[in-house]
Amino acid sequence: MYILGIETSCDETAISLIEANEASNSVRVLGNTVHSQIDVHIPYGGVFPNLAKREHAKNLIPVLAQTLEQAGAIESAPIDGPSVITPDLEPVLASIFTYEPELLEAVMAFIPTIRKPRVDLISITVGPGLTPALWVGINFARALSIIWNIPLAASNHMEGHILAALISKTDLPLGGPGTIVDATGSYDLLDRRITYPALSLLISGGHTQIILVEKVGSYKIIGQTRDDAVGECFDKIARTLGLQYPGGPKISALAAQARAEGIESPEPLPRPMISSDDFDFSFSGLKTSVLYLTKRLTADGKTLSVDQIKGIAREAEDAMTDVLVAKMKKAVEAFGIETVIVGGGVVANAHIRKALETLAVSEGLRILVPQIDHSTDNALMIALAGYFGRDKALAPGTELKAFGTLPVGPRI
C-alpha cells in the first residue's frame, strides 16, 4: 500500500511517501522531505500563525516535487495515467483554494506536468495544531485527492508522534544541513511486538501528555499539563535569559556546558507537582520562578553573568526532567506497564532522553524512542497514521475540518 503523508500543523512543511507491507509488517520510505520555517519566525520570537500559513502555501509544491523525485515517482514509479486537470475541475480547485490563490497557481502549473504517482491513500494532519496552517495542508490534500481520485485519511498529529517511535530503521541514511531529506530505507513496524497496554509520553512545544496505549488506534489520556507544555516552558525560560528563539536547544546546550564545568544555579528551582497524586504536570510556576530569580539577580542595573545563565539553564532542565521521570515512574507502577513509547520534538533533548532511558533500565522496561529526525514534526509519522487508520479512509475530495485542539483519546 502506497501512502502519501502531508503535515502542516505548525512550522514544518512536510511530505512523505511510504510503501507499507502488511504481510511483513514493514515500511519502506520512498521519499521524505521536511522544510523548516524556523528562520522566518525568529524575528517574532515564536511561530506566527498567518506567516506559517503563507510559508506552507509557498513550500508545498516544492516539497511534494522533492519527495516524488526522491522516490522516483515522477518518472520511474508505476503510473496510472497523467495528472490531468480537466476544465470541470478548475472551478472546484479554485473554490478549495479560495484563501490560497498562490497555492492554486502552483498546483495548476506543476501537477499537469507529472504523471500520476502510485498512491493508494493520502493521509493529512487535521489537528491538533495552528488552525491557519492546518487548513493549507488540508486544502492541498483534498485537491490532490480529487485530481488523482485517491481516498483521504484524516490523521491526528499526536498519534503520529506515538507511531514515529514504532518503527525500527535498518538502513539509516546520513542527513545534511538545511532541508532534511531522509533517503530511501526500510523499517520494521514494532506494533506486533509490544506488550499492551503501553504508556506513551508525548513532549513537545504544545503538548505534555501521558497516554495509555491500549493498542495502536486506541488511546486514553491519563495525564497532561495544566498550563505550559514542556517545550513552551523551555522557550519562555530562554526568552527570560535573553536567548533567541527557538530556546529549547540553546537551554540544553548551556545546561550541558554547566554540567561539564560544574556550574550550579544561583538558587534551586521548584519541581512543580512532582509529588501530586495524579499524573498531571504544571510548568508555568517553574517559568515564573526563573523570571523572579532573574529579576533579583539583575536588580540595581546588574546583568546576568555567563555562568549564572548556564547554571539557571541547567537547573531548569533538571527540574523539568525530574518531573517528567517521576510522573512516568508513577504511571508505570500504577498500570503495570512493560513498554514505554516516547514522542514529540522535546525527545531531541539529550538530557531528557537519557533520563528516560535510565528509568527504563531501572524499572526493567522496554523503551521505544524515535530517531532524532523523526522526533520533530514530519510527514512520515502522518503517513504511518494513515496506514494504521486505513479502514477509516474517506472518499476522494471529502470535506475535512481543521481542529486547533484534537485529543488523541478521552481523558480518564
Contacts in CASP RR format, 6 or more apart in sequence:
PFRMAT RR
TARGET T0000
AUTHOR 0000-0000-0000
METHOD contacts of the structure
MODEL  1
MYILGIETSCDETAISLIEANEASNSVRVLGNTVHSQIDVHIPYGGVFPN
LAKREHAKNLIPVLAQTLEQAGAIESAPIDGPSVITPDLEPVLASIFTYE
PELLEAVMAFIPTIRKPRVDLISITVGPGLTPALWVGINFARALSIIWNI
PLAASNHMEGHILAALISKTDLPLGGPGTIVDATGSYDLLDRRITYPALS
LLISGGHTQIILVEKVGSYKIIGQTRDDAVGECFDKIARTLGLQYPGGPK
ISALAAQARAEGIESPEPLPRPMISSDDFDFSFSGLKTSVLYLTKRLTAD
GKTLSVDQIKGIAREAEDAMTDVLVAKMKKAVEAFGIETVIVGGGVVANA
HIRKALETLAVSEGLRILVPQIDHSTDNALMIALAGYFGRDKALAPGTEL
KAFGTLPVGPRI
1 19 0 8 1.000
1 20 0 8 1.000
1 21 0 8 1.000
1 22 0 8 1.000
1 120 0 8 1.000
1 121 0 8 1.000
1 387 0 8 1.000
1 390 0 8 1.000
2 17 0 8 1.000
2 18 0 8 1.000
2 19 0 8 1.000
2 20 0 8 1.000
2 30 0 8 1.000
2 117 0 8 1.000
2 118 0 8 1.000
2 119 0 8 1.000
2 120 0 8 1.000
2 121 0 8 1.000
3 17 0 8 1.000
3 18 0 8 1.000
3 19 0 8 1.000
3 20 0 8 1.000
3 119 0 8 1.000
3 120 0 8 1.000
3 121 0 8 1.000
3 122 0 8 1.000
3 123 0 8 1.000
3 153 0 8 1.000
3 383 0 8 1.000
3 386 0 8 1.000
3 387 0 8 1.000
3 390 0 8 1.000
4 15 0 8 1.000
4 16 0 8 1.000
4 17 0 8 1.000
4 117 0 8 1.000
4 119 0 8 1.000
4 121 0 8 1.000
4 122 0 8 1.000
4 123 0 8 1.000
4 144 0 8 1.000
4 150 0 8 1.000
4 383 0 8 1.000
5 14 0 8 1.000
5 15 0 8 1.000
5 16 0 8 1.000
5 17 0 8 1.000
5 18 0 8 1.000
5 122 0 8 1.000
5 123 0 8 1.000
5 124 0 8 1.000
5 155 0 8 1.000
5 379 0 8 1.000
5 380 0 8 1.000
5 382 0 8 1.000
5 383 0 8 1.000
5 386 0 8 1.000
6 14 0 8 1.000
6 15 0 8 1.000
6 60 0 8 1.000
6 122 0 8 1.000
6 123 0 8 1.000
6 124 0 8 1.000
6 125 0 8 1.000
6 137 0 8 1.000
6 140 0 8 1.000
6 141 0 8 1.000
6 379 0 8 1.000
6 382 0 8 1.000
7 13 0 8 1.000
7 14 0 8 1.000
7 15 0 8 1.000
7 125 0 8 1.000
7 157 0 8 1.000
7 377 0 8 1.000
7 378 0 8 1.000
7 379 0 8 1.000
7 381 0 8 1.000
7 382 0 8 1.000
8 14 0 8 1.000
8 56 0 8 1.000
8 60 0 8 1.000
8 125 0 8 1.000
8 133 0 8 1.000
8 134 0 8 1.000
8 136 0 8 1.000
8 137 0 8 1.000
8 140 0 8 1.000
9 125 0 8 1.000
9 127 0 8 1.000
9 128 0 8 1.000
9 129 0 8 1.000
9 130 0 8 1.000
9 133 0 8 1.000
9 134 0 8 1.000
9 157 0 8 1.000
9 377 0 8 1.000
10 47 0 8 1.000
10 52 0 8 1.000
10 129 0 8 1.000
10 130 0 8 1.000
10 133 0 8 1.000
10 377 0 8 1.000
11 36 0 8 1.000
11 37 0 8 1.000
11 38 0 8 1.000
11 41 0 8 1.000
11 47 0 8 1.000
11 52 0 8 1.000
11 55 0 8 1.000
11 133 0 8 1.000
11 377 0 8 1.000
12 34 0 8 1.000
12 35 0 8 1.000
12 36 0 8 1.000
12 37 0 8 1.000
12 376 0 8 1.000
12 377 0 8 1.000
12 378 0 8 1.000
13 34 0 8 1.000
13 35 0 8 1.000
13 37 0 8 1.000
13 55 0 8 1.000
13 56 0 8 1.000
13 59 0 8 1.000
13 60 0 8 1.000
13 63 0 8 1.000
14 32 0 8 1.000
14 33 0 8 1.000
14 34 0 8 1.000
14 35 0 8 1.000
14 63 0 8 1.000
14 377 0 8 1.000
14 378 0 8 1.000
14 379 0 8 1.000
14 380 0 8 1.000
14 382 0 8 1.000
15 32 0 8 1.000
15 33 0 8 1.000
15 60 0 8 1.000
15 63 0 8 1.000
15 64 0 8 1.000
15 67 0 8 1.000
15 379 0 8 1.000
16 29 0 8 1.000
16 31 0 8 1.000
16 32 0 8 1.000
16 33 0 8 1.000
16 67 0 8 1.000
16 182 0 8 1.000
16 378 0 8 1.000
16 379 0 8 1.000
16 380 0 8 1.000
16 382 0 8 1.000
16 383 0 8 1.000
17 29 0 8 1.000
17 30 0 8 1.000
17 31 0 8 1.000
17 32 0 8 1.000
17 67 0 8 1.000
17 68 0 8 1.000
17 71 0 8 1.000
17 73 0 8 1.000
17 117 0 8 1.000
17 119 0 8 1.000
17 383 0 8 1.000
18 27 0 8 1.000
18 28 0 8 1.000
18 29 0 8 1.000
18 30 0 8 1.000
18 31 0 8 1.000
18 380 0 8 1.000
18 383 0 8 1.000
18 384 0 8 1.000
18 387 0 8 1.000
19 27 0 8 1.000
19 28 0 8 1.000
19 30 0 8 1.000
20 26 0 8 1.000
20 27 0 8 1.000
20 384 0 8 1.000
20 387 0 8 1.000
21 27 0 8 1.000
21 28 0 8 1.000
25 188 0 8 1.000
25 189 0 8 1.000
25 191 0 8 1.000
25 192 0 8 1.000
26 186 0 8 1.000
26 187 0 8 1.000
26 188 0 8 1.000
26 189 0 8 1.000
27 167 0 8 1.000
27 186 0 8 1.000
27 187 0 8 1.000
27 189 0 8 1.000
27 384 0 8 1.000
27 387 0 8 1.000
28 184 0 8 1.000
28 185 0 8 1.000
28 186 0 8 1.000
28 187 0 8 1.000
29 182 0 8 1.000
29 183 0 8 1.000
29 184 0 8 1.000
29 185 0 8 1.000
29 186 0 8 1.000
29 187 0 8 1.000
29 380 0 8 1.000
30 70 0 8 1.000
30 71 0 8 1.000
30 72 0 8 1.000
30 73 0 8 1.000
30 184 0 8 1.000
31 67 0 8 1.000
31 68 0 8 1.000
31 70 0 8 1.000
31 71 0 8 1.000
31 181 0 8 1.000
31 182 0 8 1.000
31 183 0 8 1.000
31 184 0 8 1.000
32 67 0 8 1.000
32 70 0 8 1.000
32 181 0 8 1.000
32 182 0 8 1.000
32 378 0 8 1.000
32 379 0 8 1.000
32 380 0 8 1.000
33 63 0 8 1.000
33 66 0 8 1.000
33 67 0 8 1.000
33 70 0 8 1.000
33 179 0 8 1.000
33 180 0 8 1.000
33 181 0 8 1.000
33 182 0 8 1.000
33 379 0 8 1.000
34 179 0 8 1.000
34 180 0 8 1.000
34 182 0 8 1.000
34 373 0 8 1.000
34 376 0 8 1.000
34 377 0 8 1.000
34 378 0 8 1.000
34 379 0 8 1.000
35 59 0 8 1.000
35 62 0 8 1.000
35 63 0 8 1.000
35 179 0 8 1.000
36 178 0 8 1.000
36 179 0 8 1.000
36 180 0 8 1.000
37 47 0 8 1.000
37 51 0 8 1.000
37 52 0 8 1.000
37 55 0 8 1.000
37 59 0 8 1.000
38 246 0 8 1.000
40 51 0 8 1.000
40 55 0 8 1.000
41 47 0 8 1.000
41 48 0 8 1.000
41 51 0 8 1.000
41 52 0 8 1.000
41 245 0 8 1.000
42 244 0 8 1.000
42 245 0 8 1.000
44 51 0 8 1.000
44 245 0 8 1.000
45 239 0 8 1.000
45 244 0 8 1.000
45 245 0 8 1.000
46 235 0 8 1.000
46 245 0 8 1.000
46 246 0 8 1.000
47 130 0 8 1.000
49 130 0 8 1.000
49 131 0 8 1.000
49 132 0 8 1.000
49 133 0 8 1.000
50 132 0 8 1.000
52 130 0 8 1.000
52 132 0 8 1.000
52 133 0 8 1.000
53 130 0 8 1.000
53 132 0 8 1.000
53 133 0 8 1.000
53 135 0 8 1.000
53 136 0 8 1.000
56 133 0 8 1.000
56 136 0 8 1.000
56 137 0 8 1.000
57 100 0 8 1.000
57 102 0 8 1.000
57 103 0 8 1.000
57 106 0 8 1.000
57 136 0 8 1.000
58 102 0 8 1.000
58 103 0 8 1.000
60 103 0 8 1.000
60 106 0 8 1.000
60 136 0 8 1.000
60 137 0 8 1.000
60 140 0 8 1.000
61 103 0 8 1.000
61 106 0 8 1.000
61 107 0 8 1.000
61 110 0 8 1.000
64 110 0 8 1.000
65 74 0 8 1.000
65 110 0 8 1.000
66 179 0 8 1.000
66 181 0 8 1.000
67 73 0 8 1.000
68 74 0 8 1.000
68 114 0 8 1.000
68 117 0 8 1.000
70 181 0 8 1.000
70 183 0 8 1.000
70 184 0 8 1.000
71 77 0 8 1.000
71 117 0 8 1.000
71 184 0 8 1.000
73 117 0 8 1.000
73 118 0 8 1.000
74 114 0 8 1.000
74 115 0 8 1.000
74 117 0 8 1.000
75 115 0 8 1.000
77 117 0 8 1.000
77 118 0 8 1.000
78 118 0 8 1.000
79 115 0 8 1.000
79 116 0 8 1.000
79 117 0 8 1.000
79 118 0 8 1.000
80 116 0 8 1.000
80 118 0 8 1.000
81 115 0 8 1.000
81 116 0 8 1.000
82 112 0 8 1.000
82 115 0 8 1.000
82 116 0 8 1.000
83 111 0 8 1.000
83 112 0 8 1.000
83 113 0 8 1.000
83 114 0 8 1.000
83 115 0 8 1.000
83 116 0 8 1.000
83 147 0 8 1.000
83 148 0 8 1.000
84 112 0 8 1.000
84 147 0 8 1.000
85 93 0 8 1.000
85 107 0 8 1.000
85 108 0 8 1.000
85 111 0 8 1.000
85 112 0 8 1.000
85 147 0 8 1.000
89 146 0 8 1.000
89 147 0 8 1.000
90 108 0 8 1.000
92 146 0 8 1.000
93 104 0 8 1.000
93 107 0 8 1.000
93 108 0 8 1.000
93 143 0 8 1.000
93 146 0 8 1.000
93 147 0 8 1.000
94 104 0 8 1.000
96 104 0 8 1.000
96 139 0 8 1.000
96 142 0 8 1.000
96 143 0 8 1.000
96 146 0 8 1.000
97 103 0 8 1.000
97 104 0 8 1.000
97 107 0 8 1.000
97 139 0 8 1.000
97 143 0 8 1.000
99 135 0 8 1.000
100 136 0 8 1.000
100 139 0 8 1.000
103 136 0 8 1.000
103 139 0 8 1.000
103 140 0 8 1.000
107 140 0 8 1.000
107 143 0 8 1.000
111 144 0 8 1.000
111 147 0 8 1.000
116 148 0 8 1.000
117 148 0 8 1.000
119 148 0 8 1.000
119 150 0 8 1.000
120 150 0 8 1.000
120 151 0 8 1.000
121 150 0 8 1.000
121 151 0 8 1.000
121 152 0 8 1.000
121 153 0 8 1.000
121 386 0 8 1.000
121 387 0 8 1.000
121 390 0 8 1.000
121 393 0 8 1.000
122 141 0 8 1.000
122 144 0 8 1.000
122 145 0 8 1.000
122 150 0 8 1.000
122 151 0 8 1.000
122 152 0 8 1.000
122 153 0 8 1.000
123 152 0 8 1.000
123 153 0 8 1.000
123 155 0 8 1.000
123 382 0 8 1.000
123 383 0 8 1.000
123 385 0 8 1.000
123 386 0 8 1.000
123 387 0 8 1.000
124 137 0 8 1.000
124 138 0 8 1.000
124 140 0 8 1.000
124 141 0 8 1.000
124 152 0 8 1.000
124 153 0 8 1.000
124 154 0 8 1.000
124 155 0 8 1.000
124 382 0 8 1.000
124 400 0 8 1.000
125 134 0 8 1.000
125 137 0 8 1.000
125 155 0 8 1.000
125 156 0 8 1.000
125 157 0 8 1.000
125 382 0 8 1.000
126 134 0 8 1.000
126 138 0 8 1.000
126 154 0 8 1.000
126 155 0 8 1.000
126 156 0 8 1.000
126 400 0 8 1.000
126 401 0 8 1.000
126 402 0 8 1.000
126 403 0 8 1.000
126 406 0 8 1.000
127 134 0 8 1.000
127 156 0 8 1.000
127 157 0 8 1.000
127 402 0 8 1.000
127 403 0 8 1.000
127 404 0 8 1.000
127 405 0 8 1.000
127 406 0 8 1.000
128 156 0 8 1.000
128 157 0 8 1.000
128 158 0 8 1.000
128 207 0 8 1.000
128 403 0 8 1.000
128 404 0 8 1.000
128 405 0 8 1.000
128 406 0 8 1.000
129 157 0 8 1.000
129 403 0 8 1.000
129 404 0 8 1.000
129 405 0 8 1.000
129 406 0 8 1.000
130 404 0 8 1.000
131 402 0 8 1.000
131 403 0 8 1.000
131 404 0 8 1.000
134 402 0 8 1.000
134 403 0 8 1.000
134 404 0 8 1.000
135 402 0 8 1.000
138 400 0 8 1.000
138 401 0 8 1.000
138 402 0 8 1.000
141 152 0 8 1.000
141 400 0 8 1.000
142 152 0 8 1.000
142 397 0 8 1.000
142 398 0 8 1.000
142 399 0 8 1.000
142 400 0 8 1.000
144 150 0 8 1.000
145 151 0 8 1.000
145 152 0 8 1.000
145 396 0 8 1.000
145 397 0 8 1.000
145 398 0 8 1.000
146 396 0 8 1.000
146 397 0 8 1.000
148 396 0 8 1.000
149 396 0 8 1.000
150 396 0 8 1.000
151 393 0 8 1.000
151 394 0 8 1.000
151 395 0 8 1.000
151 396 0 8 1.000
152 393 0 8 1.000
152 394 0 8 1.000
152 395 0 8 1.000
152 396 0 8 1.000
152 397 0 8 1.000
152 398 0 8 1.000
152 400 0 8 1.000
153 385 0 8 1.000
153 386 0 8 1.000
153 389 0 8 1.000
153 390 0 8 1.000
153 392 0 8 1.000
153 393 0 8 1.000
153 394 0 8 1.000
154 392 0 8 1.000
154 394 0 8 1.000
154 400 0 8 1.000
155 382 0 8 1.000
155 385 0 8 1.000
155 386 0 8 1.000
155 389 0 8 1.000
156 385 0 8 1.000
156 406 0 8 1.000
156 408 0 8 1.000
157 377 0 8 1.000
157 382 0 8 1.000
157 406 0 8 1.000
158 202 0 8 1.000
158 207 0 8 1.000
158 209 0 8 1.000
158 211 0 8 1.000
158 406 0 8 1.000
158 408 0 8 1.000
159 217 0 8 1.000
159 219 0 8 1.000
159 385 0 8 1.000
159 408 0 8 1.000
160 381 0 8 1.000
160 382 0 8 1.000
160 384 0 8 1.000
160 385 0 8 1.000
161 202 0 8 1.000
161 204 0 8 1.000
161 343 0 8 1.000
161 344 0 8 1.000
161 345 0 8 1.000
161 370 0 8 1.000
161 381 0 8 1.000
162 200 0 8 1.000
162 202 0 8 1.000
162 211 0 8 1.000
162 213 0 8 1.000
162 219 0 8 1.000
162 341 0 8 1.000
162 343 0 8 1.000
162 408 0 8 1.000
163 216 0 8 1.000
163 381 0 8 1.000
163 384 0 8 1.000
163 385 0 8 1.000
163 388 0 8 1.000
164 343 0 8 1.000
164 344 0 8 1.000
164 370 0 8 1.000
164 374 0 8 1.000
164 375 0 8 1.000
164 378 0 8 1.000
164 380 0 8 1.000
164 381 0 8 1.000
164 384 0 8 1.000
165 200 0 8 1.000
165 341 0 8 1.000
165 342 0 8 1.000
165 343 0 8 1.000
165 368 0 8 1.000
165 369 0 8 1.000
165 370 0 8 1.000
166 189 0 8 1.000
166 190 0 8 1.000
166 191 0 8 1.000
166 194 0 8 1.000
166 216 0 8 1.000
166 341 0 8 1.000
166 368 0 8 1.000
166 384 0 8 1.000
167 187 0 8 1.000
167 188 0 8 1.000
167 189 0 8 1.000
167 190 0 8 1.000
167 370 0 8 1.000
167 374 0 8 1.000
167 384 0 8 1.000
168 187 0 8 1.000
168 188 0 8 1.000
168 190 0 8 1.000
169 185 0 8 1.000
169 186 0 8 1.000
169 187 0 8 1.000
169 371 0 8 1.000
170 185 0 8 1.000
170 186 0 8 1.000
170 187 0 8 1.000
170 188 0 8 1.000
171 185 0 8 1.000
171 186 0 8 1.000
172 371 0 8 1.000
173 182 0 8 1.000
173 183 0 8 1.000
173 184 0 8 1.000
173 185 0 8 1.000
175 181 0 8 1.000
175 182 0 8 1.000
175 183 0 8 1.000
175 373 0 8 1.000
180 373 0 8 1.000
182 373 0 8 1.000
182 380 0 8 1.000
190 368 0 8 1.000
191 215 0 8 1.000
191 216 0 8 1.000
191 388 0 8 1.000
194 339 0 8 1.000
194 366 0 8 1.000
194 368 0 8 1.000
195 338 0 8 1.000
195 339 0 8 1.000
195 366 0 8 1.000
196 213 0 8 1.000
196 214 0 8 1.000
196 215 0 8 1.000
196 339 0 8 1.000
197 212 0 8 1.000
197 213 0 8 1.000
197 214 0 8 1.000
197 215 0 8 1.000
197 335 0 8 1.000
197 337 0 8 1.000
198 212 0 8 1.000
198 213 0 8 1.000
198 337 0 8 1.000
198 338 0 8 1.000
198 339 0 8 1.000
198 340 0 8 1.000
198 341 0 8 1.000
199 210 0 8 1.000
199 211 0 8 1.000
199 212 0 8 1.000
199 213 0 8 1.000
199 328 0 8 1.000
199 331 0 8 1.000
199 332 0 8 1.000
199 335 0 8 1.000
199 337 0 8 1.000
199 339 0 8 1.000
199 340 0 8 1.000
199 341 0 8 1.000
200 209 0 8 1.000
200 210 0 8 1.000
200 211 0 8 1.000
200 213 0 8 1.000
200 219 0 8 1.000
200 340 0 8 1.000
200 341 0 8 1.000
200 342 0 8 1.000
200 343 0 8 1.000
201 209 0 8 1.000
201 210 0 8 1.000
201 211 0 8 1.000
201 324 0 8 1.000
201 328 0 8 1.000
201 340 0 8 1.000
201 341 0 8 1.000
201 342 0 8 1.000
201 343 0 8 1.000
201 356 0 8 1.000
202 208 0 8 1.000
202 209 0 8 1.000
202 210 0 8 1.000
202 211 0 8 1.000
202 342 0 8 1.000
202 343 0 8 1.000
202 344 0 8 1.000
203 229 0 8 1.000
203 230 0 8 1.000
203 231 0 8 1.000
203 324 0 8 1.000
203 342 0 8 1.000
203 343 0 8 1.000
203 344 0 8 1.000
203 345 0 8 1.000
203 346 0 8 1.000
203 347 0 8 1.000
203 352 0 8 1.000
204 229 0 8 1.000
204 230 0 8 1.000
204 231 0 8 1.000
204 343 0 8 1.000
204 344 0 8 1.000
204 345 0 8 1.000
204 346 0 8 1.000
205 229 0 8 1.000
205 230 0 8 1.000
205 231 0 8 1.000
205 232 0 8 1.000
205 234 0 8 1.000
205 235 0 8 1.000
205 345 0 8 1.000
205 346 0 8 1.000
206 229 0 8 1.000
206 231 0 8 1.000
206 232 0 8 1.000
207 224 0 8 1.000
207 225 0 8 1.000
207 229 0 8 1.000
207 344 0 8 1.000
208 224 0 8 1.000
208 225 0 8 1.000
208 229 0 8 1.000
208 230 0 8 1.000
208 231 0 8 1.000
208 281 0 8 1.000
208 283 0 8 1.000
208 324 0 8 1.000
209 221 0 8 1.000
209 223 0 8 1.000
209 224 0 8 1.000
209 225 0 8 1.000
209 408 0 8 1.000
210 221 0 8 1.000
210 222 0 8 1.000
210 223 0 8 1.000
210 224 0 8 1.000
210 279 0 8 1.000
210 327 0 8 1.000
210 328 0 8 1.000
210 331 0 8 1.000
211 219 0 8 1.000
211 220 0 8 1.000
211 221 0 8 1.000
211 222 0 8 1.000
211 408 0 8 1.000
211 409 0 8 1.000
212 219 0 8 1.000
212 220 0 8 1.000
212 221 0 8 1.000
212 222 0 8 1.000
212 335 0 8 1.000
212 412 0 8 1.000
213 219 0 8 1.000
213 341 0 8 1.000
214 220 0 8 1.000
216 388 0 8 1.000
217 388 0 8 1.000
217 389 0 8 1.000
219 408 0 8 1.000
219 409 0 8 1.000
220 409 0 8 1.000
220 410 0 8 1.000
220 411 0 8 1.000
220 412 0 8 1.000
221 407 0 8 1.000
221 408 0 8 1.000
221 409 0 8 1.000
221 410 0 8 1.000
221 411 0 8 1.000
221 412 0 8 1.000
222 279 0 8 1.000
222 331 0 8 1.000
222 335 0 8 1.000
222 412 0 8 1.000
223 278 0 8 1.000
223 279 0 8 1.000
223 280 0 8 1.000
223 281 0 8 1.000
223 327 0 8 1.000
223 331 0 8 1.000
223 411 0 8 1.000
224 280 0 8 1.000
224 281 0 8 1.000
224 411 0 8 1.000
225 280 0 8 1.000
225 281 0 8 1.000
225 282 0 8 1.000
225 283 0 8 1.000
226 280 0 8 1.000
226 281 0 8 1.000
226 282 0 8 1.000
227 282 0 8 1.000
227 283 0 8 1.000
227 284 0 8 1.000
227 285 0 8 1.000
228 236 0 8 1.000
228 282 0 8 1.000
228 283 0 8 1.000
228 284 0 8 1.000
228 287 0 8 1.000
229 283 0 8 1.000
230 281 0 8 1.000
230 283 0 8 1.000
230 320 0 8 1.000
230 324 0 8 1.000
230 346 0 8 1.000
231 248 0 8 1.000
231 345 0 8 1.000
231 346 0 8 1.000
232 283 0 8 1.000
233 283 0 8 1.000
233 284 0 8 1.000
233 286 0 8 1.000
233 287 0 8 1.000
233 316 0 8 1.000
233 320 0 8 1.000
234 247 0 8 1.000
234 248 0 8 1.000
234 251 0 8 1.000
234 252 0 8 1.000
234 316 0 8 1.000
234 317 0 8 1.000
234 320 0 8 1.000
234 346 0 8 1.000
235 245 0 8 1.000
235 246 0 8 1.000
235 247 0 8 1.000
235 248 0 8 1.000
236 287 0 8 1.000
237 251 0 8 1.000
237 286 0 8 1.000
237 287 0 8 1.000
237 290 0 8 1.000
237 312 0 8 1.000
237 313 0 8 1.000
237 316 0 8 1.000
238 244 0 8 1.000
238 245 0 8 1.000
238 246 0 8 1.000
238 247 0 8 1.000
238 248 0 8 1.000
238 250 0 8 1.000
238 251 0 8 1.000
239 245 0 8 1.000
239 247 0 8 1.000
240 287 0 8 1.000
240 290 0 8 1.000
240 291 0 8 1.000
240 294 0 8 1.000
241 251 0 8 1.000
241 290 0 8 1.000
241 294 0 8 1.000
241 304 0 8 1.000
241 309 0 8 1.000
241 312 0 8 1.000
241 313 0 8 1.000
243 250 0 8 1.000
243 251 0 8 1.000
243 254 0 8 1.000
243 309 0 8 1.000
244 250 0 8 1.000
248 349 0 8 1.000
249 348 0 8 1.000
250 313 0 8 1.000
251 313 0 8 1.000
251 316 0 8 1.000
251 317 0 8 1.000
252 313 0 8 1.000
252 317 0 8 1.000
252 349 0 8 1.000
252 350 0 8 1.000
252 351 0 8 1.000
254 309 0 8 1.000
254 310 0 8 1.000
254 311 0 8 1.000
254 313 0 8 1.000
254 314 0 8 1.000
255 310 0 8 1.000
255 311 0 8 1.000
255 313 0 8 1.000
255 314 0 8 1.000
255 316 0 8 1.000
255 317 0 8 1.000
255 318 0 8 1.000
255 351 0 8 1.000
256 350 0 8 1.000
256 351 0 8 1.000
257 263 0 8 1.000
257 310 0 8 1.000
258 264 0 8 1.000
258 307 0 8 1.000
258 310 0 8 1.000
258 311 0 8 1.000
258 313 0 8 1.000
258 314 0 8 1.000
259 314 0 8 1.000
261 310 0 8 1.000
263 307 0 8 1.000
263 310 0 8 1.000
263 311 0 8 1.000
263 314 0 8 1.000
264 311 0 8 1.000
264 314 0 8 1.000
264 315 0 8 1.000
265 311 0 8 1.000
265 312 0 8 1.000
265 314 0 8 1.000
265 315 0 8 1.000
266 293 0 8 1.000
266 297 0 8 1.000
266 308 0 8 1.000
266 311 0 8 1.000
266 312 0 8 1.000
267 293 0 8 1.000
268 315 0 8 1.000
269 286 0 8 1.000
269 289 0 8 1.000
269 290 0 8 1.000
269 293 0 8 1.000
269 312 0 8 1.000
269 315 0 8 1.000
269 316 0 8 1.000
269 319 0 8 1.000
270 285 0 8 1.000
270 286 0 8 1.000
270 289 0 8 1.000
270 319 0 8 1.000
271 286 0 8 1.000
271 319 0 8 1.000
271 322 0 8 1.000
271 323 0 8 1.000
271 326 0 8 1.000
272 281 0 8 1.000
272 282 0 8 1.000
272 283 0 8 1.000
272 284 0 8 1.000
272 285 0 8 1.000
272 286 0 8 1.000
272 323 0 8 1.000
273 280 0 8 1.000
273 281 0 8 1.000
273 282 0 8 1.000
273 323 0 8 1.000
274 322 0 8 1.000
274 323 0 8 1.000
274 326 0 8 1.000
274 327 0 8 1.000
275 326 0 8 1.000
279 327 0 8 1.000
279 330 0 8 1.000
279 331 0 8 1.000
279 334 0 8 1.000
281 323 0 8 1.000
281 324 0 8 1.000
281 327 0 8 1.000
283 320 0 8 1.000
283 323 0 8 1.000
286 316 0 8 1.000
286 319 0 8 1.000
286 320 0 8 1.000
290 312 0 8 1.000
290 316 0 8 1.000
293 312 0 8 1.000
294 304 0 8 1.000
294 312 0 8 1.000
297 304 0 8 1.000
297 308 0 8 1.000
298 304 0 8 1.000
304 312 0 8 1.000
317 349 0 8 1.000
317 351 0 8 1.000
317 352 0 8 1.000
318 351 0 8 1.000
320 352 0 8 1.000
321 351 0 8 1.000
321 352 0 8 1.000
321 355 0 8 1.000
324 352 0 8 1.000
324 355 0 8 1.000
324 356 0 8 1.000
325 355 0 8 1.000
325 356 0 8 1.000
325 359 0 8 1.000
328 340 0 8 1.000
328 356 0 8 1.000
328 359 0 8 1.000
329 359 0 8 1.000
329 363 0 8 1.000
331 337 0 8 1.000
332 340 0 8 1.000
332 363 0 8 1.000
332 365 0 8 1.000
337 365 0 8 1.000
338 365 0 8 1.000
338 366 0 8 1.000
339 365 0 8 1.000
339 366 0 8 1.000
339 367 0 8 1.000
339 368 0 8 1.000
340 356 0 8 1.000
340 359 0 8 1.000
340 360 0 8 1.000
340 365 0 8 1.000
340 366 0 8 1.000
340 367 0 8 1.000
340 368 0 8 1.000
341 367 0 8 1.000
341 368 0 8 1.000
342 353 0 8 1.000
342 356 0 8 1.000
342 367 0 8 1.000
342 368 0 8 1.000
342 369 0 8 1.000
342 370 0 8 1.000
343 369 0 8 1.000
343 370 0 8 1.000
343 375 0 8 1.000
344 370 0 8 1.000
344 375 0 8 1.000
344 376 0 8 1.000
345 375 0 8 1.000
345 376 0 8 1.000
345 377 0 8 1.000
346 352 0 8 1.000
346 375 0 8 1.000
347 353 0 8 1.000
347 369 0 8 1.000
347 370 0 8 1.000
347 372 0 8 1.000
347 375 0 8 1.000
348 372 0 8 1.000
348 375 0 8 1.000
348 376 0 8 1.000
353 369 0 8 1.000
356 367 0 8 1.000
356 369 0 8 1.000
357 367 0 8 1.000
357 369 0 8 1.000
359 365 0 8 1.000
359 367 0 8 1.000
360 366 0 8 1.000
360 367 0 8 1.000
369 375 0 8 1.000
374 380 0 8 1.000
374 381 0 8 1.000
394 400 0 8 1.000
END
